[in-house]
Amino acid sequence: MSWLHLPPENPRDPHHKKFGVLVLADGSCGFFYTRLGDNLKQLRNKIDEKQILGTPVLDLAEGYDNANLVKRSLGLGALNASLSMSSAVQPVYCRAMSIHWVNWI
């Protein structure tokens, strides 16, 4: 993993900014929902971004099968990023380096 984006805690428009994005070194990105319960707060409080940068995507993906909401969220993002590596699925997802997507997440 090369980058993690979390949406703002209190977005101006409550209908937007609900997804986090996990970005891999090749630019593939995986979205995950952050507004279940206090998931966003937990993500902000329990993740040390510097510590998880460089974590292999498969290690993060294993977290999807975990009861811990933070690990499960990152696991979903890792699975989605892995899927976006496939050229068949690529058009559905974005390439982090070629599309300015942060404003609509």
C-alpha positions as CSV (number, residue, x, y, z in Angstrom):
1,M,0.0,0.0,0.0
2,S,1.3,3.4,-0.9
3,W,-1.4,5.8,0.2
4,L,-4.5,6.0,2.3
5,H,-7.2,8.6,2.0
6,L,-9.9,9.1,4.6
7,P,-12.8,11.5,4.0
8,P,-13.3,14.5,6.3
9,E,-14.9,13.9,9.7
10,N,-17.6,16.4,9.1
11,P,-18.1,17.1,5.3
12,R,-20.0,20.2,4.3
13,D,-22.4,18.0,2.2
14,P,-23.5,15.0,4.2
15,H,-24.4,13.1,1.0
16,H,-20.8,12.9,-0.1
17,K,-17.4,12.1,1.3
18,K,-18.3,8.6,2.7
19,F,-15.6,6.5,1.2
20,G,-12.0,5.9,2.0
21,V,-9.5,4.9,-0.6
22,L,-6.5,2.6,-0.3
23,V,-3.9,3.1,-3.1
24,L,-1.4,0.5,-4.2
25,A,2.1,1.2,-5.6
26,D,1.0,0.6,-9.1
27,G,-1.8,3.3,-8.8
28,S,-4.7,0.8,-8.4
29,C,-7.2,2.0,-5.8
30,G,-9.8,0.3,-3.7
31,F,-12.7,2.1,-2.1
32,F,-14.3,1.2,1.3
33,Y,-17.2,2.7,3.1
34,T,-16.4,4.7,6.3
35,R,-19.7,5.8,7.7
36,L,-21.0,2.6,9.5
37,G,-21.3,3.5,13.1
38,D,-18.1,5.1,14.4
39,N,-16.0,3.4,11.7
40,L,-14.4,6.7,10.5
41,K,-13.5,7.7,14.0
42,Q,-12.0,4.3,14.6
43,L,-10.0,4.5,11.4
44,R,-8.6,7.9,12.3
45,N,-7.8,6.9,15.9
46,K,-6.4,3.3,15.3
47,I,-4.4,3.6,12.1
48,D,-0.9,4.8,12.0
49,E,-0.6,5.6,8.4
50,K,3.2,5.5,8.5
51,Q,3.1,2.0,10.0
52,I,0.8,0.5,7.4
53,L,2.4,2.2,4.3
54,G,4.2,-0.5,2.4
55,T,2.1,-3.3,3.8
56,P,1.5,-6.0,1.1
57,V,-2.0,-5.8,-0.2
58,L,-2.7,-9.5,0.6
59,D,-1.8,-8.9,4.3
60,L,-4.4,-6.1,4.3
61,A,-7.0,-8.1,2.4
62,E,-6.8,-10.8,5.1
63,G,-8.4,-8.2,7.4
64,Y,-11.7,-8.5,5.6
65,D,-12.3,-11.8,7.4
66,N,-11.9,-10.1,10.8
67,A,-14.5,-8.9,13.3
68,N,-12.5,-5.7,13.8
69,L,-14.2,-3.0,11.8
70,V,-11.0,-1.2,11.0
71,K,-9.3,-4.3,9.7
72,R,-12.4,-5.3,7.8
73,S,-12.7,-1.8,6.1
74,L,-9.0,-1.9,5.1
75,G,-9.5,-5.5,3.9
76,L,-12.3,-4.4,1.7
77,G,-10.3,-1.6,0.2
78,A,-7.4,-4.0,-0.4
79,L,-9.7,-6.5,-2.1
80,N,-11.2,-3.7,-4.3
81,A,-7.7,-2.4,-5.2
82,S,-6.6,-6.0,-6.1
83,L,-9.6,-6.3,-8.4
84,S,-8.8,-3.0,-10.0
85,M,-5.5,-4.4,-11.1
86,S,-7.4,-6.6,-13.6
87,S,-7.7,-4.9,-17.0
88,A,-11.2,-6.2,-17.3
89,V,-12.3,-4.4,-14.1
90,Q,-10.0,-1.4,-14.5
91,P,-12.5,1.0,-16.2
92,V,-14.8,0.6,-13.2
93,Y,-12.1,1.9,-10.9
94,C,-9.7,4.8,-11.1
95,R,-6.0,5.0,-11.5
96,A,-4.8,7.3,-8.8
97,M,-2.2,9.0,-10.9
98,S,-4.4,9.8,-13.9
99,I,-7.7,10.9,-12.4
100,H,-8.3,13.6,-9.8
101,W,-10.8,11.8,-7.7
102,V,-10.3,13.0,-4.2
103,N,-12.9,15.7,-4.5
104,W,-15.7,13.3,-5.2
105,I,-15.0,10.6,-2.7
